[in-house]
């Protein structure tokens, strides 16, 4: 009588689903970064460096995931003993993953300070929680490479739980604090609809990342000694990176609506922040006025409208292409702007 076939599903399914979803989110991130590069070439160098650094980190994670998937589902396919090999999973899941999560959450902490400077203690607390989850995630990845013994096997689940719990807690605090600050801010009646749009974007993006993080935590706690939670944690870096890029690229929609005569669209861009560098003496004077009013130089005053609609189009060559035509015209106009 033949022995029953081995059930591979509990061991293989989570990793397979996580790998496929990671490829999906990386493809989405690639489009997001291209749109950001096209629409916001004059953003502050720090913000652009942050975007490209996160993209580079996601590229490394995706390549490592692809290498492990090729090994497990092609080279070592059918050899269940090789599934016990660690391979590159601690690098792209706890180590790089927790670092990308920290960078994305740090971006939203800066947004909290931009909305209301007096809320900087809250931003600091969220930042500390985010750094704690990053440290726990990196510690879990390092322990995975150490010699397997009773101590390491006990410490690693604790670090993973602290990593996932800290990331979810920071997400919830970011969503609640930004929503409260926006809804309690003094705005003119014409921008109330814009505030609701921004709040909806914040809640939707942070709920998605929180749900995925809590799902991984619940699977780890409720079904221990299994790998079901791995599928959820593998997609965490991609979700957080896309959340940040969605927030940045949302300014393009706002300014496009403003170009069509809808002033509320530009107000939406002011909530998110333009991150643009001052381009002239007029911009420098505006920056001084922003400092006097408690704002941030190079960013529009919160909940205020710009009087110069052409300045908005200068920051959005992708929209100028849609309105005026060729890419050559965009490059030519950029050269003229640089000479001026």
Residue pairs with C-beta under 8 A, 6 or more apart in sequence:
6 80
8 80
10 226
10 227
10 228
11 80
11 83
11 227
12 72
12 83
13 231
14 227
14 228
14 229
14 230
14 231
15 69
15 72
15 227
15 230
15 231
15 234
16 69
16 73
17 231
18 65
18 230
18 231
18 232
18 233
18 234
18 235
19 65
19 66
19 68
19 69
19 234
21 231
21 234
21 235
21 238
22 61
22 62
22 65
22 234
22 235
22 238
23 62
23 65
23 66
24 238
25 235
25 238
25 239
25 241
25 242
26 58
26 59
26 62
26 238
28 238
28 242
29 55
29 58
29 238
29 241
29 242
29 245
30 55
32 242
32 245
32 246
32 249
33 51
33 52
33 55
33 245
35 249
35 252
35 318
36 51
36 245
36 248
36 249
38 317
38 318
39 249
39 251
39 252
39 315
39 316
39 317
39 318
39 319
40 248
40 251
40 252
40 275
40 276
40 315
40 316
41 315
41 317
41 334
42 276
42 277
42 279
42 314
42 315
43 274
43 275
43 276
43 277
44 275
44 276
44 277
44 298
45 277
47 248
47 275
50 103
50 107
51 244
51 245
51 248
53 103
54 100
54 103
54 104
54 241
54 244
55 241
57 96
57 99
57 100
57 237
57 241
58 100
58 237
58 238
58 241
60 92
60 96
61 91
61 92
61 96
61 97
61 100
61 237
61 238
64 88
64 91
64 92
65 88
65 92
65 234
67 87
67 88
68 87
68 88
68 89
71 82
71 87
72 82
72 83
72 87
76 82
76 83
86 144
86 145
89 144
89 230
90 140
90 141
90 142
90 144
90 145
91 141
92 234
92 237
93 141
93 230
93 233
93 234
94 137
94 138
94 140
94 141
94 144
94 159
94 160
94 163
94 233
95 137
95 138
95 141
95 142
96 237
97 137
97 233
97 234
97 236
97 237
98 133
98 134
98 135
98 136
98 137
98 138
98 141
98 163
98 167
99 134
99 137
99 138
100 237
100 240
100 241
101 130
101 133
101 134
101 137
101 167
101 236
101 237
101 240
102 130
102 131
102 133
102 134
103 244
104 240
104 241
104 243
104 244
105 126
105 127
105 130
105 167
105 170
105 171
105 174
105 240
106 127
106 130
107 244
107 247
108 126
108 174
108 178
108 244
108 247
109 123
109 124
109 126
109 127
109 130
109 174
110 123
111 178
111 247
111 272
111 273
112 119
112 120
112 122
112 123
112 126
112 174
112 177
112 178
112 181
113 119
113 120
113 123
114 273
114 296
114 299
114 302
115 178
115 181
115 182
115 185
115 271
115 302
116 181
116 185
117 294
119 177
119 181
122 173
122 177
125 173
126 170
126 173
126 174
126 177
129 166
129 169
129 170
129 173
130 166
130 167
130 170
132 162
132 166
133 162
133 163
133 164
133 165
133 166
133 167
133 170
134 163
136 159
136 160
136 162
136 163
136 166
137 159
137 160
137 163
139 159
140 156
140 159
140 160
140 163
143 152
143 155
143 156
143 159
144 156
146 152
157 220
157 224
160 220
160 229
160 233
161 217
161 220
161 221
164 213
164 214
164 216
164 217
164 220
164 233
165 217
167 209
167 213
167 236
168 210
168 213
168 214
168 217
171 206
171 209
171 210
171 213
172 206
172 210
174 202
174 206
175 202
175 203
175 206
175 207
175 210
178 199
178 202
179 199
179 202
179 203
182 195
182 198
182 199
182 202
182 271
183 195
183 199
185 195
185 302
185 303
186 303
187 195
187 303
188 303
190 263
190 264
190 267
191 264
191 267
191 303
193 264
194 254
194 264
194 265
194 267
194 268
194 271
195 271
197 268
198 268
198 271
198 272
201 246
201 247
201 250
205 243
205 246
205 247
206 243
208 239
208 243
209 236
209 239
209 240
209 243
212 232
212 235
212 236
212 239
213 232
213 236
215 232
216 229
216 232
216 233
216 236
217 229
219 226
219 228
219 229
219 232
220 229
223 229
247 272
248 272
248 275
250 268
250 272
251 268
251 269
251 272
251 273
251 274
252 316
252 318
252 319
253 265
253 268
254 265
254 266
254 267
254 268
254 269
254 272
255 265
255 266
255 269
255 312
255 313
255 315
255 316
255 319
256 265
256 316
256 319
257 264
257 265
257 266
257 268
258 264
258 265
258 266
258 269
258 309
258 312
259 265
259 309
259 312
259 313
259 319
259 323
263 305
266 305
266 306
266 312
267 303
267 304
267 305
269 300
269 312
270 299
270 300
270 301
270 302
270 303
270 304
270 305
271 302
271 303
273 296
273 299
273 300
274 298
274 299
274 300
274 315
275 298
275 299
276 298
276 299
276 315
277 298
278 284
278 286
278 287
278 297
278 298
279 314
279 337
283 298
287 297
287 298
288 297
289 295
289 301
290 296
290 297
290 299
290 301
291 297
293 301
295 301
295 302
300 306
306 312
313 319
313 320
313 323
314 337
317 330
317 333
317 334
320 329
320 330
320 333
321 327
321 329
321 330
324 330
